Structure formats: structure tokens, C-alpha cells
Amino acid sequence: MSTAEFDADVVVDARDCIVGRVASNVAERALSGERVAVVNAERAVITGNEEDTMEVYRKRVDVGSDRGPYYPKRPDRIFKRSIRGMLPYKTTNGREAFENVRVYVGDPFDADAEVLDGTSLDRLSNIKFTSLGEVSEELGANVTW
């Protein structure tokens, strides 16, 4: 499905926003029936010590084998996985909500994307953070963004 085919009700800009906060907002909107597109996933941030963050993600990737569980390395896939964690994706309702969410690297939409309230990094005094793009590079993703 290309970008043109996905008719999003809301386009959310994740640039300089905290992954968990954006993901929970998107999950909530998807459950209420909205079609949501998240753009600039590679520029979303994870707060906290960079080494601790990298260690958590390295461990998640190392747990998997050829048969699974598979943990994604690309920033858009990691973001979508965190949204999935906030949805009851094993139920019909949750699966439908999850299908109404798309996450993109970069911004394929020409429309103005909105930054969700309370998700932006600037309201934090903590300046320790890592971008999802950096995490992906560390995990060995092909950098195409």
C-alpha cells in the first residue's frame, strides 16, 4: 500500500517528540477509529541515558533467533512495534486499530503534520535522550533516511 492509498485522518509529526508519549496517543486514537499516519519516525527520541537505551534495544534484538521472536531494526518498525505494545492487538478490535496506523521514515505527506500536545521534548528539563535513528544505526539497520 503506497502513501497515496492510505487516507489518514490525522498526520502526526514525531520529530523531537518522545516515542512512548506519541505511541500511547496514536494507540488511543486508533482504538477510537481514526486512521493515523506518523511521520519522521527516525527523529523521535527516547529519553534517558544513551548507553542504557542502547543496551535495552541490543538485548531485544539478541533475544531473537532465525525462528523468532524477531525485533525490528528500522526506526519506523521500532515505532510501530511500540504502538502495538499499547494496543490489545490479539483481539479483533485491537487488530483493526493496528491496521489503521502507518509509520513513515521522513515525511511522504505534503499536508501539515501536527505535533501532539504533551509529547514534545521541549517540556522536559532532562536533556539526556537518543533519537530512534541513532538506535537503528547501532542495531545495524541500513541507513536510508
N, C-alpha and C positions, 0 to 999 in steps of 0.2 A: 504494500500500500504506500503510495507516494504521498508527499506532503499535500499536494493539491486535493487528493481524495479524502484526507482527514479534515473534516469540517469541525474545528474546535470552537466550543462556546467561549472558552477562556484561554488566553495565551499567557502563561506565567514566565517571567524572566527570572532565572535563578542566579544571575550574575551577582556576586558578592552577598549572597544570601546563605543562611545556614541550612544544610541539607535536611536535617531532621524536621525542622520547622516547616520548610516548604513541603516536604513529603507528607507530613500529617495534614496540612491544609489541602493539598491536592487529593489525598485519600478521602477526606471528608467531602469535598466537592464531588468527587467521582461517585461516592456512595449515594449522594443526593440526586444523581442522574445527569450531571454535567459532563460534557466531553472536554477534557483538559489537555493542553499541549504545554510541555515545559521546555523552554529553550535555554541555550547557553549552559548546559549541564556541566561542562568542563570547568566553568568558572565559579561553580557553587563551592562553598567552603565547609570544612569540618573543623570545629573549634577544639582546642586542646593542644597539648604538646605534640609536635610533629613526629617525634620518634615513637611515642605511644600509639599514635594513629596508624603509622605505617606498620607497626608490629601487629596490630589487630587485623589489618587487611591482609598482610602477608600470611598470617595464621589461617585466615578464612580460605585463601587460595590453596594453601598447602594441605588442608584437610581433604580436599577433593582428590579423586583418582580418575582413571580413564572412565570408570562407570559412574562417577558422581560421588558426592554432590558437587556440581560444578558451580564455582563462584566467578562472576564476570570480572573482566579486567578493564573494559572500556567505561568511561565516565557516564555515558548515557545509560548503559546497562546497570551499573552500580546504583545509579539514582533510581532507576525503575525498580530494582530489587528492594531498595529501602522503602519505596512506596508500597510494594507488595507486602512487606512486613507489617504494614499498618492497615491492611485490608483482610477481611476473612475470605481469602482467595480460594479456599476449598469449598465454599458454598456457592450456589448459583448467583446469588446477589453480589457477592464479592468478586466472582469471576467476571460478571458483566461490567462491574465498576472498573476492574483492572483493564479490561479490553477498551475502555473509554479513555485511557491515559496513554499519551505518547511523550517520549522524552527525546530531545534532539541535542546533538553537539552543534554549536553555532546557532544561528537564527534563520531558518528557512522561511519564516513568515515575514511578510512586509508590514503587517499590522503592528501597532504599538503593543508591546507586551507589558503587562502590569507587574509591579513588584508587590507581593502580598504584605499586608500590614504585620509588623512584628517579626518578620523573617530576616530583615536586613542586618548585616554585620555591624553597621554603624551605631546601633544602640548598645553594643557591648563595650565594656571597659577592657575586657580581656583581648589582648592583641595577638595571642597565640592561635594560629589557625593554619590549615593546609588546604589547598584547592583540590578538587576532585581530579583535575587534570594531572596534578603532581602525583597523586596517589596512583593513578592509572599508569603513568610513566614508570613509577617504581615497580609496579606489578608486571611490567613488560608488555603493555599494550602498544600496538603500532600507533604512533602519534600522527594523526591526520588532521588535528584541529589547530 
